[in-house]
Amino acid sequence: MSTPVKLAVVYYSSTGTIAAMAKEIAQAAEKVGAEGRLLKAAELAPQAAIDSHPAWAANAAATADVPVATPDDMEWADAVIFGSPTRFGNIASQLKQFIDTLGGLWAQGKLADKVYSGFTASSTTHGGQESPLLALYNSVHHFGGIVVALGYTDPAKFADGNPYGTSHVDAQGNNPVDDTTRTAARIQAERVVKIASGLKAGLAA
């Protein structure tokens, strides 16, 4: 019997949208047999900044028990799904800082031959949702990783419309994660687990 795919969902979320999407992805992956770890990137912002924004402070409290990601989690995983809000067309500095700690694993080739994918959210409809995912995948290419994008491999992907990964428009917090985004998240989780499982079986053969 093949061993389960080990999936790390590593995200950064300030006001909770990405956290909700990450939880959806992790749960969907576990439903199809993956062994999952839901992990957050360490916060870099000062506490005063967090406290000044009610939604930010509320999300920090709600996710206080989510473990902070470490390089050991990356070494453990067969597949990694990264999540980040859009920050000026790029990923958040908190997630980038975590990625920048992975040089030791990269130098040992321990980030290669894993499956990677990404998801994002923005405040506005044209807030550059493709751009942070493409920027994220630049790092994956340097890892020697295998990017698993969604494309339009499922008809439901035409509803959320992002072939690079799951994305959501939160409209400054006025548009909570909805069924369209949850469906896209489920499709992403299932696709990543499927591809990672096949790759793992092939490497073990």
N, C-alpha and C positions, 0 to 999 in steps of 0.2 A: 504494500500500500504506500502510495506517495505521501510525503510529509506536506503539511499545509504550507501555503505561501505565507511568508512573514512580511507583513505590510506595515510600514511606518507612515502615519499621516502627520506631517510636520507643518504647523501653520503659525502665522502671526495674525492676531485680530485685536483691534482697538475697541470698537464699539459692539462687537458680537456677531456681525454678519458672517465673517469668515469662520468664526468658532462654530456657528450653527451648521454651516456647510461641511466643515471638517467632521463634526459629529455624525452627520448624515452619511458621509462617505465611509467613515470607519464602521458604522453599523451595517451598511450595505455590504461591505467587504466581508465582515464576519458572517453574515447570512449565507454567503456563498463559500464558506469554509476557510477563509483566511484567518491567520493568527495576527491580530492587530495591536498596534500601539498608537494611541492618540496623544500627540505631543505638541507643546507650544514652544516657540522661540522665546528666549528671555527678553523681557521688557528693557528698553534702553532709556525711555523717557523718564524725566524726574517725577516723583510722586505728586508734586504740586501741579504739574500739567495734567496728570490723570485725574486728580481730585477736582480740578476746575471744570471737567466735562462729565456731567452726570452719567451718560451712557457708557463712557470709557470706564469710569469708576465702578459702575454696576457690572460690566463685563469682567473687569479684573477680579471682583469679588466672586462672581459666579464661576469663574474658571480657575480659582486659586488652587484647586486640587489636581489640575491637569499637570502632569510632569513636564519639566523643561527638557527639551531635546538635548542630547549629547552626541558626540561622535560615535560612542558605543552603539547607540540606536541605529545609526547609519550602517555600521559594520554588520549588525545583526540582521538587517532587513534584506529581503530579496527584492522588494519593490518599495518605492517611496513616492508618495503624493504630497507635493508641497502646496500650501495655500497662502495667499497674501492679498491684501487690498491693493488697489492701484495707487501708486504714489508717483505722480508726475510721469506716468507712462512706464514706471518701473516697479519692481517689488519693494516692499517696505524695508527700511534699513535694518530692522530687527531680524528679519529672515535672512537678509544678505549677510549680516554679521555672523549668523550661525553657519551659513555656507562657507564663509571665509575662515572658519575654524577647522575646516576639513582638509587642510593641506597635508597633514600627516597621513591620513588615510589615502588621499589621492596619490601621494608619492609612493605608497606601497601597492598601488593598484587595487585597493579594496573598495573603491567606488565604481569600478568598471563592471560591465556585464550585469548590471541591475536594471530593472525597469523603473522609469521615472515618468511622472505626469504632474500637471498643475491645475489649480483653480484660482479664481480671483473674483473681486467685486469692485464696483465703482459707485460713486454717488449719482452720476449722470449717465444717460443712455449712450452717449458717445465719449465716454470718459477714458478711452484708450485701453479697453479690456484685452485686446489681443496683444498689445505691446508688453505688458509685464510677463505674460506667459512666454512670449518669444525670447525676452531677455533672460528669463529663468532657464529656458532650454539651452541658451548659450553655455551656461555652466555645466549642464548635463553633457553636452558634447565634449567639454574638457575632461569630465569624469571618465569618458569612455562608456557612458551609460546609453540605454536604449529608450528613446522617447516614445511613449505610447499616447498619441493624441486620439481624440474621439472622432474627428472627421464628421461625416454624416452617416455613420455606420448603423444608426438606429433612426427610424423616422421621427422619433420624439426630439432628436437633436435639431430639427428644423424649427422647433418652437423657441428654444433658447438661442440658437443661431451661432454658437461659437464653436468652430471645429477644433480649436486649440486646447480646450478644456472647459470645464463648467465655469459659468460666470453669472453674476447677478447684479442688478441695479437696485441699490437700496434707497435712492431718493432722499438722502440725508436722514436716513433712519425711518422714513415714512412708508417704506415698502419692505416688510419682513420677508424672509426666505419663504418662497411659495412652492406650489406643487410642481411648476415648470422647472424650477431650480433643483428641487429634490429629485425629480425624475432624472435630470441630467447628471446629478451627483451619483445616483444609483447606477446609471449606465457607465459612468466613468469607473466607479469602483469595480463593477463586474468585468469590464474590459481589461483593466489593469491586472486583476487577479487571474483572468483567463490567460493573458499573454505571459505573465510571470510564471504561471504554473507550467505552461508548455515549454518555456525556456528552461525552467528548473529541471524538468524531466529530461529535456534534451542534453543538458550539461551533465546530468547524472548518468546518462546512458553510456 
